[in-house]
Structure formats: C-alpha cells, structure tokens
Amino acid sequence: MNTGVVNKELLLVDDDLAFCEVLSRALQRHGYNVCAVQSVAEGRKVAEQQAFGCAVVDLRIGQDSGLSMVEILVTLQPDISIVVLTGYASIATAVEAIKLGASQYLTKPAEVEDIIDAFDKIPGDVNVEAAANPMSIKRLEWEHLQKVLHEHDGNISAAARAMNMHRRTLQRKLQKKPVKH
C-alpha cells in the first residue's frame, strides 16, 4: 500500500450517508482525518475553509454530478489528490474525471486499500492490461448513452432527440445499472 499522501486531511463527498459512515471509519483506521459531506454545496463550503490532501468524490451526488465537485476542488486546491468513486462507471465519465483533474476513477465496490493506493497513483500505468474480450452489446449501448448524455450536458430530452429516441425510453435505459462486460 502506498503512503505517499502527506496531508491526511480527506474530504469525502457522497450522498449516501451509510456509505459515508462506513468508508469514513475505514479511512480513519488508516490514519486519515475524514470530513464527510453529502452535497456539492457542502463540499464547496468545506473546501473553501479547509485544506485537504485528498478527496473521495462520488460520481452522482443527489441530482448533482461529482464531476462538478472535482472541478471545484481542483480550482480551490490544485494539489489535492482526488479519487472519483462510482457505481455508474462509464468511459465518458472516466475520461472527463481525469481531464478535470481527478487522480483516479474507481468503481464501487472498492476496497479501502485500493482507494488509498489510488491517491498516489497519478502517472499512467503501462502495465494495465487490455480486456481479453470486447464489450458486450449491452455495455456498448450503455457507454454510447452516457457519451451522448454527457455531450448534451446531462439534458435527457436533448440526448434523446439526438439519438432519435423517446425521452422515457432513454430514462428507462439510464435507470438500469451498467452491465460489466
């Protein structure tokens, strides 16, 4: 496990209170001082008042995007190491998270050790292996929906029009959890 993070002040931004409590306790056992909040507005307020060495940000925080929290944190604290953690992983959001300044992008469930290791894993890893099999059709569809939705700034109606799809159909497809492969 890496222990290169010097500032052990950690901001956790996730709207799931139970998850925050469990992850906070686990991180505290590893020596982190955790400040957990459940909204982007709370995260901004705390980050304006306190310096953090690292942050764990959920991709979906209520109705808000965790990507906006990443952008806020990088603007306020350029040296912060941010791990985006999500149960709704997609290539489009992973790329945007890294472009906005996140250090890593992990899918839930993630082990606390993986999260801690991710804080220091800023450079790319040439040893990451390509998938043995191509993505399934269902996963490709999920990735495409996420890409188009992102291109339309999360506007479901505009994304549905762009894909020549009924808005309710798109909403139904987006409510399903993404398939692994």
C-alpha atoms as an extended CHARMM CRD file, in Angstrom:
* protein
*
       181  EXT
         1         1  MET       CA              0.0000000000        0.0000000000        0.0000000000  PROA      1               0.0000000000
         2         2  ASN       CA              1.2240000000        3.4760000000       -0.8930000000  PROA      2               0.0000000000
         3         3  THR       CA              1.5460000000        6.0040000000        1.9000000000  PROA      3               0.0000000000
         4         4  GLY       CA              2.8750000000        8.9610000000       -0.0670000000  PROA      4               0.0000000000
         5         5  VAL       CA             -0.0150000000       11.3130000000        0.7880000000  PROA      5               0.0000000000
         6         6  VAL       CA              1.4820000000       13.7270000000        3.3200000000  PROA      6               0.0000000000
         7         7  ASN       CA             -1.6780000000       15.6780000000        4.1790000000  PROA      7               0.0000000000
         8         8  LYS       CA             -4.0200000000       13.1060000000        5.7400000000  PROA      8               0.0000000000
         9         9  GLU       CA             -6.9650000000       15.5190000000        5.7260000000  PROA      9               0.0000000000
        10        10  LEU       CA             -9.5450000000       13.8330000000        3.4910000000  PROA      10              0.0000000000
        11        11  LEU       CA            -12.8000000000       15.1830000000        2.0720000000  PROA      11              0.0000000000
        12        12  LEU       CA            -15.4630000000       12.5570000000        1.3350000000  PROA      12              0.0000000000
        13        13  VAL       CA            -18.3810000000       13.7270000000       -0.8290000000  PROA      13              0.0000000000
        14        14  ASP       CA            -21.1770000000       11.1720000000       -1.2510000000  PROA      14              0.0000000000
        15        15  ASP       CA            -24.9470000000       11.4910000000       -0.8030000000  PROA      15              0.0000000000
        16        16  ASP       CA            -25.2430000000        8.0090000000        0.7530000000  PROA      16              0.0000000000
        17        17  LEU       CA            -24.9690000000        8.6490000000        4.4970000000  PROA      17              0.0000000000
        18        18  ALA       CA            -24.4950000000        4.9790000000        5.4330000000  PROA      18              0.0000000000
        19        19  PHE       CA            -21.7180000000        4.5840000000        2.8590000000  PROA      19              0.0000000000
        20        20  CYS       CA            -20.0420000000        7.7530000000        4.1580000000  PROA      20              0.0000000000
        21        21  GLU       CA            -20.0800000000        6.4360000000        7.7190000000  PROA      21              0.0000000000
        22        22  VAL       CA            -18.6070000000        3.0540000000        6.7620000000  PROA      22              0.0000000000
        23        23  LEU       CA            -15.9110000000        4.4920000000        4.4770000000  PROA      23              0.0000000000
        24        24  SER       CA            -15.0690000000        7.2480000000        6.9800000000  PROA      24              0.0000000000
        25        25  ARG       CA            -14.4300000000        4.7000000000        9.7350000000  PROA      25              0.0000000000
        26        26  ALA       CA            -12.2950000000        2.5560000000        7.4250000000  PROA      26              0.0000000000
        27        27  LEU       CA            -10.2140000000        5.5500000000        6.3090000000  PROA      27              0.0000000000
        28        28  GLN       CA             -9.8370000000        6.7720000000        9.8960000000  PROA      28              0.0000000000
        29        29  ARG       CA             -8.3840000000        3.3680000000       10.8170000000  PROA      29              0.0000000000
        30        30  HSD       CA             -5.7280000000        4.0910000000        8.1680000000  PROA      30              0.0000000000
        31        31  GLY       CA             -4.8250000000        7.4180000000        9.7780000000  PROA      31              0.0000000000
        32        32  TYR       CA             -6.9530000000        9.8220000000        7.7290000000  PROA      32              0.0000000000
        33        33  ASN       CA             -8.9050000000       12.7120000000        9.2570000000  PROA      33              0.0000000000
        34        34  VAL       CA            -12.1670000000       12.4640000000        7.3420000000  PROA      34              0.0000000000
        35        35  CYS       CA            -14.6700000000       15.2380000000        6.7130000000  PROA      35              0.0000000000
        36        36  ALA       CA            -17.7640000000       13.7050000000        5.1050000000  PROA      36              0.0000000000
        37        37  VAL       CA            -20.4450000000       15.7730000000        3.3650000000  PROA      37              0.0000000000
        38        38  GLN       CA            -23.4890000000       14.7890000000        1.3530000000  PROA      38              0.0000000000
        39        39  SER       CA            -23.7240000000       17.5030000000       -1.3210000000  PROA      39              0.0000000000
        40        40  VAL       CA            -21.6470000000       19.5250000000       -3.7750000000  PROA      40              0.0000000000
        41        41  ALA       CA            -22.6840000000       22.7370000000       -1.9850000000  PROA      41              0.0000000000
        42        42  GLU       CA            -21.4390000000       21.3900000000        1.3660000000  PROA      42              0.0000000000
        43        43  GLY       CA            -18.2530000000       20.1330000000       -0.3080000000  PROA      43              0.0000000000
        44        44  ARG       CA            -17.5430000000       23.5630000000       -1.7930000000  PROA      44              0.0000000000
        45        45  LYS       CA            -18.1580000000       25.2990000000        1.5390000000  PROA      45              0.0000000000
        46        46  VAL       CA            -15.8270000000       22.9810000000        3.4420000000  PROA      46              0.0000000000
        47        47  ALA       CA            -13.1250000000       23.1180000000        0.7320000000  PROA      47              0.0000000000
        48        48  GLU       CA            -13.1840000000       26.9360000000        0.8700000000  PROA      48              0.0000000000
        49        49  GLN       CA            -12.4410000000       26.7910000000        4.5980000000  PROA      49              0.0000000000
        50        50  GLN       CA            -10.0470000000       23.8580000000        4.9800000000  PROA      50              0.0000000000
        51        51  ALA       CA             -7.0880000000       22.3960000000        3.0740000000  PROA      51              0.0000000000
        52        52  PHE       CA             -7.3210000000       18.7380000000        2.1140000000  PROA      52              0.0000000000
        53        53  GLY       CA             -4.6020000000       16.4360000000        0.8470000000  PROA      53              0.0000000000
        54        54  CYS       CA             -7.0700000000       14.1130000000       -0.8150000000  PROA      54              0.0000000000
        55        55  ALA       CA            -10.7310000000       13.5890000000       -1.6020000000  PROA      55              0.0000000000
        56        56  VAL       CA            -13.0980000000       10.7820000000       -2.4840000000  PROA      56              0.0000000000
        57        57  VAL       CA            -15.9610000000       12.0300000000       -4.6540000000  PROA      57              0.0000000000
        58        58  ASP       CA            -18.9780000000       10.0330000000       -5.7680000000  PROA      58              0.0000000000
        59        59  LEU       CA            -19.9060000000       10.5000000000       -9.4180000000  PROA      59              0.0000000000
        60        60  ARG       CA            -23.5840000000       11.0200000000       -8.5800000000  PROA      60              0.0000000000
        61        61  ILE       CA            -24.2640000000       13.2490000000       -5.5840000000  PROA      61              0.0000000000
        62        62  GLY       CA            -28.0380000000       13.5670000000       -5.3640000000  PROA      62              0.0000000000
        63        63  GLN       CA            -29.0610000000       15.3900000000       -8.5300000000  PROA      63              0.0000000000
        64        64  ASP       CA            -25.5550000000       16.8320000000       -8.9760000000  PROA      64              0.0000000000
        65        65  SER       CA            -22.5750000000       15.4570000000      -10.8420000000  PROA      65              0.0000000000
        66        66  GLY       CA            -19.4600000000       14.6120000000       -8.8950000000  PROA      66              0.0000000000
        67        67  LEU       CA            -17.5370000000       15.9550000000      -11.8930000000  PROA      67              0.0000000000
        68        68  SER       CA            -18.5350000000       19.4720000000      -10.8250000000  PROA      68              0.0000000000
        69        69  MET       CA            -17.1240000000       18.7160000000       -7.3620000000  PROA      69              0.0000000000
        70        70  VAL       CA            -13.8510000000       17.5850000000       -8.9620000000  PROA      70              0.0000000000
        71        71  GLU       CA            -13.6420000000       20.8590000000      -10.8820000000  PROA      71              0.0000000000
        72        72  ILE       CA            -14.3740000000       22.8930000000       -7.7310000000  PROA      72              0.0000000000
        73        73  LEU       CA            -11.7460000000       21.0410000000       -5.6900000000  PROA      73              0.0000000000
        74        74  VAL       CA             -9.0380000000       21.3750000000       -8.3380000000  PROA      74              0.0000000000
        75        75  THR       CA             -9.7860000000       25.1030000000       -8.6410000000  PROA      75              0.0000000000
        76        76  LEU       CA             -9.7190000000       25.6960000000       -4.8800000000  PROA      76              0.0000000000
        77        77  GLN       CA             -6.9030000000       23.2740000000       -4.0330000000  PROA      77              0.0000000000
        78        78  PRO       CA             -4.7440000000       22.4860000000       -7.0910000000  PROA      78              0.0000000000
        79        79  ASP       CA             -2.5190000000       19.9800000000       -5.2430000000  PROA      79              0.0000000000
        80        80  ILE       CA             -5.3640000000       17.7910000000       -3.9710000000  PROA      80              0.0000000000
        81        81  SER       CA             -5.4140000000       14.1160000000       -4.9890000000  PROA      81              0.0000000000
        82        82  ILE       CA             -8.9640000000       13.1290000000       -5.9870000000  PROA      82              0.0000000000
        83        83  VAL       CA            -10.4230000000        9.6720000000       -6.4220000000  PROA      83              0.0000000000
        84        84  VAL       CA            -13.7960000000        9.5070000000       -8.1690000000  PROA      84              0.0000000000
        85        85  LEU       CA            -15.7620000000        6.5200000000       -6.9070000000  PROA      85              0.0000000000
        86        86  THR       CA            -18.9080000000        5.3380000000       -8.6720000000  PROA      86              0.0000000000
        87        87  GLY       CA            -21.3780000000        2.5530000000       -9.1310000000  PROA      87              0.0000000000
        88        88  TYR       CA            -22.2240000000        4.0020000000      -12.5640000000  PROA      88              0.0000000000
        89        89  ALA       CA            -18.9040000000        3.8030000000      -14.3510000000  PROA      89              0.0000000000
        90        90  SER       CA            -18.6140000000        4.7330000000      -17.9980000000  PROA      90              0.0000000000
        91        91  ILE       CA            -15.7400000000        5.5340000000      -20.3010000000  PROA      91              0.0000000000
        92        92  ALA       CA            -17.0850000000        9.0520000000      -20.9310000000  PROA      92              0.0000000000
        93        93  THR       CA            -17.2440000000        9.9750000000      -17.2470000000  PROA      93              0.0000000000
        94        94  ALA       CA            -13.8780000000        8.3630000000      -16.5150000000  PROA      94              0.0000000000
        95        95  VAL       CA            -12.2130000000       10.4070000000      -19.2560000000  PROA      95              0.0000000000
        96        96  GLU       CA            -13.8810000000       13.6290000000      -18.0890000000  PROA      96              0.0000000000
        97        97  ALA       CA            -12.9750000000       12.9980000000      -14.4430000000  PROA      97              0.0000000000
        98        98  ILE       CA             -9.3040000000       12.6180000000      -15.3290000000  PROA      98              0.0000000000
        99        99  LYS       CA             -9.3750000000       15.6220000000      -17.6810000000  PROA      99              0.0000000000
       100       100  LEU       CA            -10.9020000000       17.7180000000      -14.8870000000  PROA      100             0.0000000000
       101       101  GLY       CA             -8.0980000000       16.7350000000      -12.5140000000  PROA      101             0.0000000000
       102       102  ALA       CA             -9.0720000000       13.5430000000      -10.7000000000  PROA      102             0.0000000000
       103       103  SER       CA             -6.1340000000       11.2700000000       -9.9240000000  PROA      103             0.0000000000
       104       104  GLN       CA             -8.0870000000        8.0570000000      -10.3350000000  PROA      104             0.0000000000
       105       105  TYR       CA            -11.5390000000        6.7070000000      -11.1590000000  PROA      105             0.0000000000
       106       106  LEU       CA            -12.6750000000        3.5810000000       -9.3160000000  PROA      106             0.0000000000
       107       107  THR       CA            -15.8750000000        1.5700000000       -9.4330000000  PROA      107             0.0000000000
       108       108  LYS       CA            -17.8920000000        0.5910000000       -6.3800000000  PROA      108             0.0000000000
       109       109  PRO       CA            -17.4750000000       -1.5630000000       -4.5010000000  PROA      109             0.0000000000
       110       110  ALA       CA            -13.8370000000       -0.6930000000       -3.9150000000  PROA      110             0.0000000000
       111       111  GLU       CA            -11.6330000000       -1.8180000000       -1.0770000000  PROA      111             0.0000000000
       112       112  VAL       CA            -10.3330000000        0.9340000000        1.2010000000  PROA      112             0.0000000000
       113       113  GLU       CA             -6.7620000000       -0.1400000000        0.3700000000  PROA      113             0.0000000000
       114       114  ASP       CA             -7.4680000000        0.3820000000       -3.3490000000  PROA      114             0.0000000000
       115       115  ILE       CA             -8.7930000000        3.8680000000       -2.6250000000  PROA      115             0.0000000000
       116       116  ILE       CA             -5.7330000000        4.7550000000       -0.5490000000  PROA      116             0.0000000000
       117       117  ASP       CA             -3.3880000000        3.3690000000       -3.2050000000  PROA      117             0.0000000000
       118       118  ALA       CA             -5.2150000000        5.4130000000       -5.8470000000  PROA      118             0.0000000000
       119       119  PHE       CA             -4.3430000000        8.7100000000       -4.1170000000  PROA      119             0.0000000000
       120       120  ASP       CA             -0.7030000000        8.2990000000       -5.1080000000  PROA      120             0.0000000000
       121       121  LYS       CA             -1.2100000000        6.6420000000       -8.4790000000  PROA      121             0.0000000000
       122       122  ILE       CA             -1.1490000000        9.8200000000      -10.5710000000  PROA      122             0.0000000000
       123       123  PRO       CA              1.0180000000        8.7960000000      -13.5450000000  PROA      123             0.0000000000
       124       124  GLY       CA             -0.3700000000        6.3620000000      -16.0740000000  PROA      124             0.0000000000
       125       125  ASP       CA              0.3540000000        2.6760000000      -15.6260000000  PROA      125             0.0000000000
       126       126  VAL       CA              1.7870000000        0.9560000000      -18.7260000000  PROA      126             0.0000000000
       127       127  ASN       CA              1.1710000000       -2.4310000000      -17.0820000000  PROA      127             0.0000000000
       128       128  VAL       CA             -2.6210000000       -2.1550000000      -17.2040000000  PROA      128             0.0000000000
       129       129  GLU       CA             -3.8090000000       -4.9370000000      -19.4740000000  PROA      129             0.0000000000
       130       130  ALA       CA             -6.4040000000       -4.5330000000      -22.1950000000  PROA      130             0.0000000000
       131       131  ALA       CA             -9.6070000000       -6.5240000000      -21.7310000000  PROA      131             0.0000000000
       132       132  ALA       CA             -9.4140000000      -10.0680000000      -23.0500000000  PROA      132             0.0000000000
       133       133  ASN       CA            -12.8310000000       -9.7980000000      -24.7220000000  PROA      133             0.0000000000
       134       134  PRO       CA            -14.6190000000       -6.8980000000      -26.4010000000  PROA      134             0.0000000000
       135       135  MET       CA            -17.5210000000       -5.2230000000      -24.5590000000  PROA      135             0.0000000000
       136       136  SER       CA            -20.9540000000       -6.7900000000      -24.8460000000  PROA      136             0.0000000000
       137       137  ILE       CA            -23.6040000000       -5.0860000000      -26.9570000000  PROA      137             0.0000000000
       138       138  LYS       CA            -25.4520000000       -4.0290000000      -23.7900000000  PROA      138             0.0000000000
       139       139  ARG       CA            -22.3090000000       -2.4570000000      -22.3480000000  PROA      139             0.0000000000
       140       140  LEU       CA            -21.5680000000       -0.6870000000      -25.6450000000  PROA      140             0.0000000000
       141       141  GLU       CA            -25.1070000000        0.6950000000      -25.6260000000  PROA      141             0.0000000000
       142       142  TRP       CA            -24.6540000000        1.9270000000      -22.0400000000  PROA      142             0.0000000000
       143       143  GLU       CA            -21.3700000000        3.6210000000      -22.9660000000  PROA      143             0.0000000000
       144       144  HSD       CA            -22.9550000000        5.2740000000      -26.0110000000  PROA      144             0.0000000000
       145       145  LEU       CA            -25.9090000000        6.5530000000      -23.9600000000  PROA      145             0.0000000000
       146       146  GLN       CA            -23.5200000000        8.0130000000      -21.3870000000  PROA      146             0.0000000000
       147       147  LYS       CA            -21.3990000000        9.6640000000      -24.0900000000  PROA      147             0.0000000000
       148       148  VAL       CA            -24.3680000000       11.3110000000      -25.7950000000  PROA      148             0.0000000000
       149       149  LEU       CA            -25.8720000000       12.3590000000      -22.4570000000  PROA      149             0.0000000000
       150       150  HSD       CA            -22.5550000000       13.9320000000      -21.4760000000  PROA      150             0.0000000000
       151       151  GLU       CA            -22.3320000000       15.7360000000      -24.8310000000  PROA      151             0.0000000000
       152       152  HSD       CA            -25.7190000000       17.2950000000      -24.0430000000  PROA      152             0.0000000000
       153       153  ASP       CA            -24.6990000000       18.3710000000      -20.5120000000  PROA      153             0.0000000000
       154       154  GLY       CA            -26.9410000000       15.7840000000      -18.8530000000  PROA      154             0.0000000000
       155       155  ASN       CA            -30.0770000000       17.0270000000      -20.6500000000  PROA      155             0.0000000000
       156       156  ILE       CA            -32.0840000000       13.8350000000      -21.1750000000  PROA      156             0.0000000000
       157       157  SER       CA            -34.5430000000       15.4080000000      -23.6370000000  PROA      157             0.0000000000
       158       158  ALA       CA            -31.7500000000       16.7810000000      -25.8460000000  PROA      158             0.0000000000
       159       159  ALA       CA            -29.8230000000       13.4910000000      -25.7080000000  PROA      159             0.0000000000
       160       160  ALA       CA            -32.9650000000       11.5290000000      -26.6010000000  PROA      160             0.0000000000
       161       161  ARG       CA            -33.6170000000       13.8150000000      -29.5950000000  PROA      161             0.0000000000
       162       162  ALA       CA            -30.0110000000       13.3980000000      -30.7430000000  PROA      162             0.0000000000
       163       163  MET       CA            -30.4060000000        9.6060000000      -30.6650000000  PROA      163             0.0000000000
       164       164  ASN       CA            -33.8790000000        9.7130000000      -32.2410000000  PROA      164             0.0000000000
       165       165  MET       CA            -35.2430000000        8.0220000000      -29.1120000000  PROA      165             0.0000000000
       166       166  HSD       CA            -38.2240000000        8.7780000000      -26.9080000000  PROA      166             0.0000000000
       167       167  ARG       CA            -37.2280000000       10.5650000000      -23.6990000000  PROA      167             0.0000000000
       168       168  ARG       CA            -38.9390000000        7.9590000000      -21.4790000000  PROA      168             0.0000000000
       169       169  THR       CA            -37.1120000000        5.1470000000      -23.2590000000  PROA      169             0.0000000000
       170       170  LEU       CA            -33.7970000000        6.8560000000      -22.5780000000  PROA      170             0.0000000000
       171       171  GLN       CA            -34.7360000000        7.4520000000      -18.9440000000  PROA      171             0.0000000000
       172       172  ARG       CA            -35.6310000000        3.7680000000      -18.5480000000  PROA      172             0.0000000000
       173       173  LYS       CA            -32.3260000000        2.6780000000      -20.0830000000  PROA      173             0.0000000000
       174       174  LEU       CA            -30.3650000000        5.0840000000      -17.8510000000  PROA      174             0.0000000000
       175       175  GLN       CA            -32.0350000000        3.7350000000      -14.6920000000  PROA      175             0.0000000000
       176       176  LYS       CA            -30.6100000000        0.2810000000      -15.3190000000  PROA      176             0.0000000000
       177       177  LYS       CA            -27.2250000000       -0.4080000000      -13.7880000000  PROA      177             0.0000000000
       178       178  PRO       CA            -24.4840000000       -0.8400000000      -16.3860000000  PROA      178             0.0000000000
       179       179  VAL       CA            -23.5200000000       -4.3820000000      -17.2720000000  PROA      179             0.0000000000
       180       180  LYS       CA            -19.9320000000       -5.4110000000      -16.5140000000  PROA      180             0.0000000000
       181       181  HSD       CA            -18.8460000000       -6.5750000000      -19.9740000000  PROA      181             0.0000000000
